[in-house]
């Protein structure tokens, strides 16, 4: 996906685009918090375990993104 093409073909600016990304991120975080609270059913140890797993997955994905960006970088 080429962001330049997206912006060229869609009448939006970077600020609007980033605002939408942030809003979506907050909505996802709120949904995840509700799901974790429901699954853990008041068990704080279980809640910490689920949050730990979610953070581990997030970190792995960030590493994949960084590796992909590095491999796509033009020197």
MARMAR-839949 format. One line per field, with one value per residue: residue number from 1; residue in one letter; x, y, z of N, C-alpha, C, CB in turn. Coordinates in Angstrom, 3 decimals, decimal comma. Glycine has a CB too. Layout:
<sites>
seq: NUM / ...
type: A / ...
n_xx: X / ...
n_yy: Y / ...
n_zz: Z / ...
ca_xx: X / ...
ca_yy: Y / ...
ca_zz: Z / ...
c_xx: X / ...
c_yy: Y / ...
c_zz: Z / ...
cb_xx: X / ...
cb_yy: Y / ...
cb_zz: Z / ...
</sites>
This chain:
<sites>
seq: 1 / 2 / 3 / 4 / 5 / 6 / 7 / 8 / 9 / 10 / 11 / 12 / 13 / 14 / 15 / 16 / 17 / 18 / 19 / 20 / 21 / 22 / 23 / 24 / 25 / 26 / 27 / 28 / 29 / 30 / 31 / 32 / 33 / 34 / 35 / 36 / 37 / 38 / 39 / 40 / 41 / 42 / 43 / 44 / 45 / 46 / 47 / 48 / 49 / 50 / 51 / 52 / 53 / 54 / 55 / 56 / 57 / 58 / 59 / 60 / 61 / 62 / 63 / 64 / 65 / 66 / 67 / 68 / 69 / 70 / 71 / 72 / 73 / 74 / 75
type: X / X / X / X / X / X / X / X / X / X / X / X / X / X / X / X / X / X / X / X / X / X / X / X / X / X / X / X / X / X / X / X / X / X / X / X / X / X / X / X / X / X / X / X / X / X / X / X / X / X / X / X / X / X / X / X / X / X / X / X / X / X / X / X / X / X / X / X / X / X / X / X / X / X / X
n_xx: 0,848 / 0,638 / 1,031 / 1,173 / -0,298 / -2,804 / -3,432 / -3,361 / -5,512 / -7,670 / -9,696 / -8,385 / -6,535 / -3,354 / -3,657 / -6,399 / -6,466 / -4,676 / -6,080 / -8,357 / -7,147 / -6,180 / -8,618 / -9,856 / -7,995 / -8,345 / -10,978 / -10,692 / -8,984 / -10,666 / -12,646 / -11,095 / -10,347 / -12,842 / -13,440 / -11,313 / -11,841 / -14,292 / -13,621 / -11,710 / -13,223 / -13,143 / -10,868 / -7,818 / -5,248 / -5,599 / -6,417 / -4,055 / -2,432 / -3,685 / -3,431 / -0,650 / -0,162 / -1,435 / 0,166 / 2,584 / 1,966 / 1,471 / 4,033 / 5,490 / 4,250 / 4,899 / 7,656 / 7,685 / 6,574 / 8,533 / 10,697 / 9,697 / 9,448 / 12,104 / 13,156 / 11,867 / 12,865 / 14,471 / 17,740
n_yy: -1,170 / 2,136 / 5,135 / 7,674 / 7,380 / 6,838 / 9,278 / 10,948 / 10,045 / 10,425 / 12,868 / 14,231 / 15,428 / 15,102 / 15,600 / 15,097 / 12,422 / 11,284 / 11,948 / 10,329 / 7,813 / 7,896 / 8,155 / 5,726 / 4,002 / 4,578 / 3,698 / 0,956 / 0,283 / 0,771 / -1,162 / -3,474 / -3,276 / -3,631 / -6,233 / -7,665 / -7,147 / -8,450 / -11,128 / -11,694 / -11,531 / -10,146 / -11,187 / -10,215 / -11,215 / -12,859 / -10,882 / -9,326 / -11,238 / -11,573 / -8,973 / -8,853 / -10,798 / -9,525 / -7,236 / -8,443 / -9,521 / -7,108 / -5,921 / -7,764 / -7,411 / -4,731 / -4,991 / -6,550 / -4,691 / -2,670 / -4,107 / -4,652 / -2,050 / -1,280 / -3,096 / -2,196 / 0,295 / 2,736 / 3,071
n_zz: 0,000 / -0,902 / 0,598 / -0,542 / -2,926 / -1,855 / -0,561 / -2,764 / -4,255 / -2,604 / -1,144 / 1,327 / 4,172 / 5,862 / 8,618 / 9,125 / 8,435 / 10,337 / 12,649 / 12,393 / 12,583 / 15,229 / 16,651 / 15,992 / 17,150 / 19,910 / 20,236 / 19,741 / 21,839 / 24,050 / 23,588 / 23,852 / 26,553 / 27,763 / 26,959 / 28,137 / 30,854 / 31,088 / 30,472 / 32,450 / 34,720 / 37,202 / 38,354 / 39,192 / 38,708 / 36,468 / 34,708 / 34,512 / 33,296 / 30,781 / 29,766 / 29,649 / 27,654 / 25,493 / 25,265 / 24,595 / 22,063 / 20,730 / 20,819 / 19,280 / 16,803 / 16,303 / 15,981 / 13,636 / 11,867 / 11,935 / 10,866 / 8,303 / 7,311 / 7,300 / 5,438 / 3,168 / 2,835 / 0,904 / 0,060
ca_xx: 0,000 / 1,417 / 0,277 / 1,087 / -1,423 / -4,042 / -3,704 / -3,597 / -6,819 / -8,708 / -9,653 / -8,175 / -5,186 / -2,683 / -4,227 / -7,665 / -6,111 / -4,129 / -7,165 / -9,163 / -6,361 / -6,197 / -9,962 / -10,034 / -7,137 / -8,994 / -12,147 / -10,201 / -8,475 / -11,821 / -13,259 / -10,193 / -10,471 / -14,121 / -13,314 / -10,417 / -12,568 / -15,316 / -12,968 / -11,023 / -14,296 / -12,731 / -9,624 / -6,757 / -4,122 / -5,988 / -6,406 / -2,644 / -1,933 / -4,242 / -2,783 / 0,713 / -0,209 / -1,770 / 1,362 / 3,568 / 1,547 / 1,688 / 5,465 / 5,900 / 3,753 / 5,717 / 8,936 / 7,448 / 6,387 / 9,843 / 11,500 / 9,156 / 9,808 / 13,541 / 13,407 / 11,313 / 13,550 / 15,371 / 18,991
ca_yy: 0,000 / 3,358 / 6,240 / 8,792 / 7,096 / 6,984 / 10,704 / 11,542 / 9,611 / 10,711 / 14,283 / 14,402 / 15,867 / 14,245 / 15,817 / 14,368 / 11,010 / 10,918 / 12,052 / 9,116 / 6,700 / 8,010 / 7,861 / 4,280 / 3,384 / 4,715 / 2,823 / -0,412 / 0,123 / 0,690 / -2,469 / -4,475 / -3,180 / -4,237 / -7,681 / -8,179 / -7,094 / -9,492 / -12,444 / -11,903 / -11,668 / -9,631 / -11,830 / -9,291 / -11,993 / -13,241 / -9,644 / -9,011 / -12,229 / -11,245 / -7,727 / -9,227 / -11,444 / -8,500 / -6,405 / -9,252 / -9,530 / -5,754 / -5,726 / -8,585 / -6,761 / -3,532 / -5,451 / -6,936 / -3,460 / -2,030 / -4,905 / -4,440 / -0,690 / -1,290 / -3,816 / -1,406 / 1,580 / 2,924 / 3,710
ca_zz: 0,000 / -1,032 / 1,194 / -1,495 / -3,819 / -1,078 / -0,377 / -4,073 / -4,741 / -1,612 / -0,746 / 2,763 / 4,495 / 6,824 / 9,949 / 9,188 / 8,379 / 11,642 / 13,618 / 12,242 / 13,117 / 16,689 / 17,142 / 15,863 / 18,148 / 21,210 / 20,245 / 19,862 / 23,207 / 24,948 / 23,395 / 24,435 / 28,008 / 28,139 / 26,754 / 29,178 / 32,126 / 31,055 / 30,507 / 33,729 / 35,701 / 38,506 / 38,797 / 38,778 / 38,178 / 35,109 / 33,922 / 34,237 / 32,340 / 29,467 / 29,329 / 29,291 / 26,342 / 24,497 / 25,077 / 23,874 / 20,659 / 20,204 / 20,613 / 18,145 / 15,590 / 16,070 / 15,434 / 12,235 / 11,093 / 11,815 / 9,930 / 6,960 / 6,885 / 7,028 / 4,187 / 2,071 / 2,773 / -0,235 / 0,502
c_xx: 0,894 / 0,579 / 0,154 / -0,083 / -2,755 / -4,407 / -4,008 / -5,020 / -7,966 / -8,579 / -9,559 / -6,766 / -4,627 / -3,263 / -5,544 / -7,399 / -5,594 / -5,181 / -8,041 / -8,440 / -6,378 / -7,553 / -10,233 / -9,215 / -7,779 / -10,219 / -11,738 / -9,708 / -9,630 / -12,509 / -12,404 / -10,281 / -11,758 / -14,049 / -12,453 / -11,119 / -13,610 / -14,687 / -12,342 / -12,011 / -13,853 / -11,453 / -8,449 / -5,540 / -4,392 / -5,956 / -4,969 / -2,058 / -2,411 / -3,597 / -1,345 / 0,785 / -0,503 / -0,561 / 2,456 / 3,239 / 1,780 / 3,158 / 5,984 / 5,467 / 4,559 / 7,082 / 8,794 / 7,294 / 7,728 / 10,719 / 11,018 / 9,530 / 11,281 / 13,837 / 12,885 / 12,029 / 14,511 / 16,592 / 19,536
c_yy: 1,233 / 4,530 / 7,434 / 8,602 / 7,279 / 8,456 / 11,392 / 11,247 / 9,891 / 12,153 / 14,445 / 14,921 / 14,978 / 14,397 / 15,063 / 12,870 / 10,533 / 10,972 / 10,808 / 7,902 / 6,726 / 7,654 / 6,359 / 3,536 / 3,438 / 3,808 / 1,367 / -0,673 / -0,023 / -0,669 / -3,571 / -4,463 / -3,836 / -5,758 / -8,299 / -8,201 / -8,205 / -10,879 / -12,717 / -12,022 / -11,282 / -10,234 / -10,982 / -10,023 / -12,415 / -12,015 / -9,254 / -9,964 / -11,912 / -9,977 / -7,996 / -9,888 / -10,439 / -7,608 / -7,153 / -9,297 / -8,177 / -5,528 / -6,534 / -7,948 / -5,502 / -3,902 / -5,873 / -5,702 / -2,765 / -2,783 / -4,704 / -3,057 / -0,622 / -1,990 / -3,050 / -0,072 / 1,621 / 3,674 / 4,668
c_zz: 0,000 / -0,508 / 0,257 / -2,445 / -3,098 / -0,939 / -1,703 / -4,553 / -3,780 / -1,140 / 0,778 / 2,986 / 5,603 / 8,227 / 10,130 / 9,246 / 9,741 / 12,736 / 13,577 / 12,818 / 14,638 / 17,271 / 17,096 / 16,908 / 19,535 / 21,320 / 20,423 / 21,283 / 24,200 / 24,822 / 24,017 / 25,959 / 28,490 / 28,012 / 27,849 / 30,525 / 32,196 / 31,208 / 31,873 / 34,889 / 37,112 / 39,057 / 38,296 / 38,217 / 36,734 / 34,188 / 33,560 / 33,200 / 30,921 / 28,921 / 28,918 / 27,926 / 25,232 / 24,223 / 24,323 / 22,381 / 20,003 / 19,888 / 19,431 / 16,833 / 15,274 / 15,502 / 13,974 / 11,356 / 10,872 / 10,824 / 8,499 / 6,444 / 6,518 / 5,700 / 2,975 / 1,867 / 1,592 / 0,250 / -0,535
cb_xx: -0,965 / 1,849 / 0,933 / 2,396 / -1,317 / -3,893 / -2,519 / -2,570 / -6,776 / -8,613 / -10,900 / -8,406 / -5,173 / -1,201 / -4,446 / -8,560 / -5,052 / -2,976 / -8,008 / -9,499 / -4,910 / -5,815 / -11,017 / -9,642 / -5,770 / -9,397 / -12,949 / -9,074 / -7,585 / -12,821 / -13,474 / -8,741 / -10,429 / -15,263 / -12,710 / -9,137 / -13,242 / -16,119 / -11,894 / -10,047 / -14,811 / -13,813 / -9,521 / -6,333 / -3,860 / -7,402 / -7,094 / -1,817 / -2,388 / -5,774 / -2,825 / 1,288 / -1,264 / -2,968 / 1,897 / 3,620 / 0,073 / 1,196 / 6,229 / 5,318 / 2,264 / 5,891 / 9,483 / 6,191 / 5,401 / 10,537 / 11,443 / 7,627 / 9,489 / 14,300 / 12,764 / 9,853 / 14,303 / 14,672 / 20,040
cb_yy: -0,002 / 3,594 / 6,676 / 8,927 / 5,670 / 6,337 / 11,384 / 11,019 / 8,157 / 9,732 / 15,015 / 13,066 / 17,362 / 14,549 / 17,311 / 14,711 / 10,765 / 11,830 / 13,304 / 8,877 / 6,755 / 9,416 / 8,620 / 3,814 / 4,070 / 6,170 / 2,989 / -0,676 / 1,325 / 1,822 / -2,742 / -4,219 / -1,713 / -3,680 / -7,985 / -7,331 / -5,722 / -9,413 / -12,536 / -10,758 / -13,090 / -9,852 / -13,321 / -8,424 / -13,237 / -13,886 / -8,497 / -9,076 / -13,643 / -11,072 / -6,662 / -10,151 / -12,549 / -7,645 / -5,935 / -10,682 / -9,916 / -4,696 / -6,102 / -9,996 / -6,411 / -2,737 / -6,619 / -7,827 / -2,507 / -1,955 / -6,398 / -4,612 / 0,333 / -1,983 / -5,198 / -1,155 / 1,852 / 3,690 / 2,659
cb_zz: 1,219 / -2,518 / 2,486 / -2,295 / -4,374 / 0,319 / 0,300 / -5,091 / -5,034 / -0,409 / -1,270 / 3,534 / 4,922 / 6,843 / 10,191 / 7,974 / 7,286 / 11,999 / 13,350 / 10,764 / 12,596 / 17,110 / 16,316 / 14,458 / 18,169 / 21,450 / 18,952 / 18,845 / 23,598 / 24,644 / 21,904 / 23,987 / 28,454 / 27,262 / 25,365 / 29,263 / 32,308 / 29,744 / 29,414 / 33,997 / 35,701 / 39,477 / 38,265 / 39,955 / 39,058 / 35,106 / 34,704 / 35,533 / 32,747 / 29,551 / 30,449 / 30,335 / 26,336 / 24,975 / 26,429 / 24,454 / 20,547 / 21,207 / 21,867 / 18,265 / 15,741 / 17,375 / 16,266 / 12,119 / 11,809 / 13,184 / 10,303 / 6,960 / 7,995 / 8,174 / 4,238 / 2,319 / 4,079 / -1,404 / 0,818
</sites>
